[in-house]
Amino acid sequence: MTHTRETTLEINLPAIKHNYNLLKGKIKPTTKFMAVVKAYAYGSDAPKIAVFLEKLGVDYFAVAYTDEGIALRNAGITKPILVLHPLPVHFSEIINYKLEPSLYSLNVLEVFLEAAKNEKEYPIHLKFNTGLNRLGFVKMDIALISGKLLHQKNVHVASVFSHLGASEDLNEKDFTMRQILSFKEIKASLAEKFSHKPLYHLLNTSGILNYTASAQFDMVRSGIGLYGFGNDAQYDAWFKTVLSLKSVISQIHNIAPGNSIGYNQGHIADKAMKTATIPLGHADGIGRQYGKGKAHVTIHGHKCPIVGNVCMDMLMVDVSEVQCKEGDEVLVFGKSPTAGEFAATAGTISYELIAGISQRVRRKIITH
């Protein structure tokens, strides 16, 4: 039976609610929850998911860049929105849309103070580097930061945060505990400088699952967990599948022995075989690395390996052992295989796969 007529990413809102409640159950009732909806909500549909999460009661949203925050405001989001990597060229837009910037260096802090010189207690967030070495102030900056902010009335430090680099891997627990200790030292130093108490937050999804006892602080952040992934087989079993990528068979070919399939003769048939062409390719987020038998799709419960090279708009699969016809549904990932399992066949992770699903793939919201 055909369920879809085109390539579609299904987004299950009840599953998001389940995952949100699961994560909320790991923290204290007084601990705030920041939902990370960057990269179009990890490749799904940021405006629709944010509206849904706002109704569920999240306290904060986080995006990577300014345009993502503007899209949320245009969708009607009223909760605070943290921009994790704001670029100074966008500071006026940040202020116009009442977004809240993460400031991570003395230069960026100075530029924003100038941009916000006519504001009153505009909320800012201070990002500290505790070991990831990506963005952030260091502890030695604290005296300079406090000096610049001491007599400022135009900005207000809403939160101080850092980011864990290996919270999903308990083999790296010592590294994570050093990050936690460093953040606690930063908090203690800032407490001596600030007359008010900003929110402090450190834990990401894996941090919530592994380190709430030692590092819960005032707020936690979750992105990938909301979409159904716990970065661990045990935790993954607790979450519900949010995203399912489905497509359809466009055409079936009977291939004679010795004939080739796809660009650059990516597959040579060593025996008679039957292939199905699927309207999905690397322009949709399924890269060439999934081709040549590494990954498979599912048709009528059968695993059908991708043969030859993945094209920009299409891929071909081996359906020699499957009774199927043009128009039949094709499951790329969902409950089984999960996006994480599908991604692993190409040596990558669920984050990269789902965040790369292009905007030309139709989104379908599942509400029940």
N, C-alpha and C positions, 0 to 999 in steps of 0.2 A: 504493500500500500504506500503510495507517495504522500509524504508529509510536507515537502517543500518543493518549490519550483525554481529556486535560485540559491546561490550561496548566501547563507544567513548565519549570523551570530546571535544565538538565543541567550537572553540575559534573564535569569530567574530571580526575581525580587524576593520571594519568600525564602530562598536560600541565603540571600544577603542578610535578611532579618535574622535567620538562624545563626549565621556566622557572627553577626554583631552581638547578639545576645550571649553567644558562647564566650566571646572575648570579654564582654562586660562582666560576665560571671567570674572572671579571673582576677578582677580588681575590686578595690573597695568602692562602696556606693558613692563616696565623696570624691573619688579620683575622676578627673575629667577625661573625656575621650575625644581624640582628634582623628577624624577620618581622612585618610590620604587618597585623593582622587586625581592625582597628577596623571599625565600621559593619557588623557581622555578616560580617566578611571581605569587605568591599566588595560587600555584598549577596548573598553566596553562602550559606555555612554555617560560621560561625566555629568552633564546637566540632569538627566533623568535619575541617575543614582544619587546624586547629591540632594535633589528634592526629596527623594524617598528617605534618605538617611536623616535629613533635617527633621522630617516628621517623626522618625524613630527617636530623636532626642540627642543626636551627637552635639557636642559642645563647640567644636572647632572643625574647620576643614583645612587641608593643606594641599597646595599645588606646587608645581616646580617653577612655573614661569608666569609672568604677569597676564598674558593673554588667556591663560587657563582660568585665572581668577576672575577676569572680566566676563568670561563666558558663564561662570557660575552666577555672578551678579545679574547678568542679563536673563538668566533662567529664574530669577526671583529669590536666590539664596540670600538670607539676611544674617546668618551666623558669621562670626569672624572667620576670615580666610587668611591663612599664613602663606606667603609666597616664599618658598624655600631658597630659590636662587634668583633674586631680583637683579636686573641689570640697571645700572644708574640711568641709562637713557630712558627708562620707563618709570622713573620715580614720580613724575607728574601724573601719569595715568594711575599709578598705585594710589596716590592721594585722592584723585578724582573719583575712583571707584571704591574708596574706603577699604582697600586691601592692606594687609599688615606685612611689612617686609622683614625678612631675616637679614640682619646685618652681620657680616662675618669678617670684616677687616677694618682697620682704622680709616683707610681711605674711603671705603664705602660708607662708613658711619658719618664721616665729615660731609660727604656729598649729600647724604640724605638729610642731615641737619640743616644744610643750606636750602634744600628743596622744601623742607617743612618749616621754614622760618616763620611763616605766618599762621601756622597751626597752633593748637593748644592741646597739649598732652596726647599727641598722636601716638597710637600704639606701635611699638617696635619690638623686635625679638632679637636677642643676642645669641648667635651660634658659636659654640666653642668646639675646637678640635681636641678630642681626647685620645686619638690614635688612628682614626681612619685616614687622616692626612689628605683630606679632599677640600673641604672649606672650613673656616672657623678661626676665631681668635684663639690665642693660647693664654695660659695662666699669667704669663708675664705682661700681658696687655691690660690686665685688670686696672692697674693704677691709672694708666692713660685713659681707658674707657671711662672710669668714674670721674676723672678730671674733666673730660669733655661733657659729661652729662650732669655734673654736680649742680650747675646753676641753670640748666635748660628747663624751660617751662613748656616748650613747644612739642616735646616728645615724652613718652611714658614707656618704660620697659615693661611690656606685658608678660614676656616669658624669657627664660634662659634655657637653652637646650643643647644637646649634643646627639651624636648618632653612633650606635654600636656597629662594629664592623664584622662581627662573627658570632652573633648571639644564637644562631641556629645550630652551631657546631659545638657540642659540649667537649670535644677534644681541645677546643681553644678557650676553655673556661677561664684559664689564668689570664689570658689576654683581655677577655671581657671584664673580669673582676678588676683588672688594672684600670680599664676605662671607667668603670663605676666609681672606683676610689678617686680617680682624677676628677670626675664630675662632682663628687661630694666635696672635694677640696675647693673647687671653683665656687660651689654654692656657699661654702663657709666664708670664703674671701669676699664674695659679693655682699653677703649679709652684713658685713662690717661697713660697706660703702653705701648701700641703698637704704633710704628711710622707709621704703615700702617693700612688700614681699611679692616679687613676681612669681608666676608659675614656673616650676622647674619640670622638665620632661626629658627622658632619655630612651625609654623603651619603645622599640618597634614591635612588629607582630611576634617574632621569635623571642624577643625580650619579654613580652607579656606572658608567653607560654613557659619561659624558662627562668625568669629572674624577678618576678613580681615581689617576692619576699624581701629582696635586698635593694631594689632600685625602682620602686613604683613612683616615688615622688608625687607631684601634684596632677600630672596628666600623662597619658600614654598615647601613642600614635599607632595606627594600623592601616596598612594598605593591602598587601597581598592576602592577609588573613580574611578580609572582608569578601574577597573574591574566591575563597575556598581553598587556600593553600597555607599549610603550616610549616613548610620546609622540613618536614620529618614525617615518615610513614605513619607513625603512631598518631601524630596530631592531624595529619591529612584525613585520617579516618573519622575524626570528630566533625570536620567541616562538611558542608554540603556544596555540591557542584553548582556554580553560578553560571559559568560560560560553556556553551556547547556550539561548536562550529559544524554546520551541516551544509551539504551541497547536493548536487543532483548529477546523474549521468546524462551527458549531452549526446554521446554517440558511442557505439560499440563496434570494434573492428576485429575481424578474424585475421590473425597474422600467420603467414606461412613460415616454416623453418628457414632460417638464414636472413629473413627480412629484419630491418632495423626499426626502432621506435624512438621518436623524438629527435631533438637537435643533436648534431654531431654523432648520430647513430649511437645514442647513449645506451641503448640495449639492443643486443642481437638475439633474436629468438633461436634457441637451440632445439626447439620442437614447436609444433603447431600450438598456438595459444590465442586467447581472446583477451582484448583489452577494452577498458572503458575510459573515455575522456571526460574529465571533471573540470568545470569552469572555475578554477582556483589556481593561482600561481604565485610567483614570488612578488608580484605587485600587490597581492592581497595579504602577504605576510608569511606565506609558506615558501621558504627559501630553497635554493638549489641544493643545499646540504641535506635535504630530506629525500632527495631522489636516489635513483640507482639501488633500490631495495632497502634503504635504511629505515624508512618509515612506512606505515601502512594506514589505509583507511578501512572503515568497516561498512560492508554492504550486506544486508540481511543476516547480520551476525557473523559473517565471514571476514577474516582479515585478508585484505587485498593489498599486496605490496606496491608501492610506487615504482614504476619501471622507467628507465631512462632518466633524462634530465628534466627537472621541473621547468616549465616555460614561464614567461611573464604572466600569462593569463590562464594557463591550463596545466594540468598534469594528467598523466596516464597511469592506470593501475591494472594489475593482472587480475582478471575475473574468470580465468579459465575454469575454475572449480565452482563458480557461483551461477545459479539461475537468476539472471537479472535482465532488465531491459532499459531502454532509454527512458528517462524520467524518474527512475527509482532513486530513493534517498541514499545519500552517502554521509556517514558520520566521520568527521576528521578527528575531533576530540570532544569529550564531554565527561560522562561518568566513567567510561572505559573505552578507549584509553583516556586518562585525564590529560589535560594540557601538559602537566609535568612529565607524564610518561611519554607522550608524543615528542616533547622537546628533547627528552633524554636520548632518543634514537639518533639525534644529530649532535649530541654532545653539548646541549645548551640547557637553559632553565625555563620554567614556566613564565617568569617575568618577561623575558625577551620575546617569547612566542606570542603571548596574548597582547602585550603592548604594541606589537608590530602588526596586528590585524588592521588593514587599511580601512579608510573611511568609505571606500566604495563598496565594502561588504555591508549588506543591509543588516540593521539591528532589529531584533524582534524582542519586545519586552514581554516576559511571562509573569503574570500577576497572581496566578494561583496554581 
